[in-house]
Amino acid sequence: MDAFKAIYWKVHQLHAWVYTGDQQLVGEVADDAPKGKFDEELTLPDGRRKLTTTETNLRDPYSITMYATSNGTARTLWAAAEAEILTALCIGKLNALGIERKMGELKPIESYQWADMKFHYNPDCAGPKDLSRQGSKTWRELKIQARTDLGDLVGSR
């Protein structure tokens, strides 16, 4: 299945879309996509050069940012893209599902809850801005409604 046409995206896919507008990147950061690879020439201590292939996880914010910067596809700052996503979730323009506190079944995350939440990575989750707050909810296994019309606040395609 084409990851871009899915009903729900993972958080890194939505970030990739809002941040770059790059349909191919949305597929490349899907959970079932293969890891990215790049070739790098290293200089060894004795002065010889060696070509190595390095695997990378395109799903983390740093990798998405580096990809977009190197390809010239970044439309905005990462923080602006994230703020647009959080605003859309907060006002109900975007729906999300998650598993609360690592237990139970996937269920809707109410829009009002996003007023005090942000995204955290490694692993991907959403929770309060202060994760150490006692008794706070953290949502994992996020699935966010795929919306290709996001990006209005940070630029146009």
C-alpha positions as CSV (number, residue, x, y, z in Angstrom):
1,M,0.0,0.0,0.0
2,D,1.2,3.5,-0.8
3,A,2.0,5.1,2.6
4,F,1.0,8.5,1.3
5,K,-2.6,7.3,0.7
6,A,-3.0,5.7,4.1
7,I,-5.9,7.0,6.3
8,Y,-3.6,7.5,9.3
9,W,0.1,8.4,9.4
10,K,2.6,8.0,12.2
11,V,3.8,11.3,13.8
12,H,7.1,11.3,11.8
13,Q,5.2,11.0,8.5
14,L,2.9,13.9,9.3
15,H,5.9,16.0,10.4
16,A,7.7,15.1,7.2
17,W,4.7,16.3,5.1
18,V,4.0,19.5,6.9
19,Y,7.8,20.3,7.1
20,T,8.6,19.5,3.5
21,G,5.5,18.8,1.4
22,D,7.5,15.9,0.0
23,Q,5.2,13.0,-0.8
24,Q,8.1,10.6,-1.4
25,L,9.5,11.4,2.1
26,V,6.2,10.5,3.7
27,G,6.6,7.0,2.3
28,E,10.3,6.8,3.2
29,V,9.7,7.5,6.9
30,A,6.8,5.0,7.2
31,D,7.3,2.4,9.9
32,D,7.6,-0.4,7.3
33,A,10.0,1.4,5.0
34,P,13.6,0.2,4.9
35,K,16.2,2.2,6.7
36,G,18.0,4.8,4.7
37,K,21.6,4.3,3.6
38,F,24.3,6.7,2.6
39,D,27.8,6.2,1.4
40,E,30.5,8.0,3.2
41,E,34.3,8.3,2.5
42,L,36.4,8.0,5.6
43,T,40.1,8.8,6.0
44,L,41.8,6.1,8.0
45,P,44.6,6.9,10.5
46,D,47.2,5.7,8.0
47,G,45.9,8.2,5.4
48,R,44.1,5.7,3.2
49,R,40.5,6.4,2.2
50,K,37.7,3.9,2.6
51,L,34.1,4.0,1.3
52,T,31.6,2.8,3.9
53,T,27.8,2.5,3.8
54,T,26.0,3.7,6.9
55,E,22.4,2.9,7.7
56,T,20.3,5.7,9.2
57,N,16.9,6.0,10.7
58,L,15.1,8.5,8.6
59,R,12.2,8.6,11.2
60,D,13.9,10.9,13.7
61,P,13.5,14.7,13.5
62,Y,17.2,15.3,12.9
63,S,17.3,12.9,9.9
64,I,14.2,14.5,8.4
65,T,15.7,17.9,8.9
66,M,19.0,16.9,7.3
67,Y,17.2,15.3,4.4
68,A,15.1,18.3,3.8
69,T,18.0,20.7,4.1
70,S,20.2,18.7,1.7
71,N,17.4,18.4,-0.8
72,G,16.1,22.0,-0.4
73,T,12.6,20.8,0.5
74,A,12.2,22.4,3.9
75,R,9.3,24.9,3.7
76,T,9.7,26.2,7.2
77,L,11.4,25.7,10.6
78,W,10.8,22.3,12.3
79,A,9.3,24.1,15.3
80,A,6.8,25.9,13.0
81,A,5.7,22.7,11.4
82,E,5.2,21.1,14.8
83,A,3.3,24.1,16.1
84,E,0.9,23.8,13.1
85,I,0.3,20.1,13.8
86,L,-0.3,20.7,17.5
87,T,-2.7,23.6,16.7
88,A,-4.6,21.5,14.2
89,L,-4.9,18.7,16.8
90,C,-6.0,21.2,19.5
91,I,-8.8,22.8,17.4
92,G,-10.1,19.5,16.1
93,K,-8.9,20.0,12.5
94,L,-6.9,16.8,12.9
95,N,-7.7,13.6,14.7
96,A,-5.3,11.3,16.5
97,L,-5.4,7.9,18.1
98,G,-3.0,6.5,20.7
99,I,-2.4,4.0,23.4
100,E,-2.5,5.6,26.9
101,R,0.4,4.9,29.2
102,K,1.6,1.9,27.2
103,M,-1.6,-0.1,28.2
104,G,-4.9,-0.9,26.6
105,E,-6.2,-0.4,23.2
106,L,-5.9,2.3,20.6
107,K,-8.4,5.1,21.4
108,P,-9.1,8.7,20.3
109,I,-7.1,11.5,21.9
110,E,-9.5,14.3,22.7
111,S,-8.6,17.6,21.1
112,Y,-8.6,19.5,24.4
113,Q,-5.8,17.2,25.7
114,W,-3.5,18.6,23.0
115,A,-3.5,22.1,24.7
116,D,-0.9,20.9,27.2
117,M,0.9,18.3,25.1
118,K,3.9,18.1,22.7
119,F,5.7,15.4,20.8
120,H,8.6,13.5,22.2
121,Y,10.8,11.2,20.2
122,N,12.8,8.1,20.8
123,P,10.3,6.5,21.1
124,D,7.6,8.6,19.4
125,C,5.0,9.6,21.8
126,A,2.9,12.6,22.9
127,G,2.7,13.8,26.4
128,P,2.7,16.9,28.6
129,K,5.3,19.6,28.0
130,D,6.8,18.5,31.3
131,L,7.0,14.7,31.0
132,S,8.0,14.3,34.6
133,R,4.7,15.6,35.9
134,Q,3.2,13.0,38.2
135,G,0.1,11.3,37.0
136,S,0.3,12.8,33.5
137,K,-0.9,10.8,30.4
138,T,1.6,9.8,27.8
139,W,0.2,8.5,24.5
140,R,2.2,6.0,22.4
141,E,1.7,4.2,19.1
142,L,0.3,7.4,17.7
143,K,-1.8,7.3,14.6
144,I,-2.7,10.8,13.2
145,Q,-5.2,11.4,10.5
146,A,-3.4,11.9,7.2
147,R,-4.1,15.4,6.0
148,T,-2.4,16.7,2.9
149,D,-4.0,20.1,3.3
150,L,-1.9,21.0,6.3
151,G,0.8,23.4,5.6
152,D,-1.4,26.4,5.2
153,L,0.1,28.2,8.2
154,V,3.7,27.7,7.3
155,G,3.7,28.1,3.5
156,S,2.0,27.0,0.4
157,R,2.9,24.2,-1.9
